[in-house]
Amino acid sequence: MPERQRNQPELAELRPDLVTYSVYADTPHANAWNVNPGRYERELREFLLRVVH
């Protein structure tokens, strides 16, 4: 796992108000929607609603 990805869970724990970290097993970030579009869209919607409001 690249160094940048290894630090993401830690950042999410430190700043849950700014960072949402979702793991999609054995899938690069760009393929998350392809693996589980319903989950991806739900998590994105929840994140955007939290950030915008």
C-alpha positions, 0 to 999 in steps of 0.5 A: 500500500502506498505511504499516502494510503497508509496514513489515511485511516490515521488522519480520519481518526484524528479529524473525523470532522474533515475526513471520511475513510472508506475501505473497499477490499482489494480495489483501488480508489478509482474502482470503488463505485464499480465494486459497490455503486450503492454503497459508494453513492450512499457514503458520498451523499452522507459526506456531502450533506455533512460538509454542506450543512 
